[in-house]
Amino acid sequence: MELVWQELASEVGDLAALVRIVLRLSLAAILGSLVGLEREHAGQAAGWRTHILVTMAAAIFVIGIAESGGNSADLSRVMQGVATGIGFVGAGTIIKLTDGARVKGLATAASVWLSASVGVAIGAGRIWLPIVGAAFGWFTLSWLRVAERRVVGDDPFHDA
C-alpha cells in the first residue's frame, strides 16, 4: 500500500499542483456546461454531458503535457491534435438532408469545436480567454438564434 501512495504522491508533486489541476478541470466542466446546456435545451444530439466531456478531455490533454514537463512544441502538437480530432467528432453531428443543399448540425459541430478550444485554453493556464469565449459562444447559440429566427423565419430544417 505504501508503494501505491508513493506513486500517487509522485505524480502530483505538491498540493499546489493538485489544486491547480482541480481548479482547471472544474472550470472546464463549468464552461462546458454553459455551452452544453444550451445545446441540450435546443434538443441537439451533442448536449450537456458531451460538451462537458469534450472541454475536460481537451484540458486534460494539455495539462498532462504541461505537468509532465513538455515544451511549447509538445503543447503545440497536442493542441493541433485536439483541434483536428474534435473536428471528426463534430463532423459526426452534421447531417445532409435529402432535400437539396440543406444541412443540419453545423452549429452543434461548431459548439463541440468551441468546447474543445475552451478546454485547451484552460489546460494551457488561461482563465479569461476561455471564459469570454464560452460566454460569446453561449450568446451566439442562444440569443442570436432568436434574432436569426426573426430574420430567417422558423424553418424546421434550419440548424438550431
Secondary structure, DSSP 8 states (H G I E B T S, - for coil): -HHHHHHHHHHH-SHHHHHHHHHHHHHHHHHHHHHHHHHHHTT-SS-HHHHHHHHHHHHHHHHHHHHTT--HHHHHHHHHHHHHHHHHHHHTT-EE-SSTT-EE-HHHHHHHHHHHHHHHHHHTT-SHHHHHHHHHHHHHHHHHHHHHHHHH---TTS--
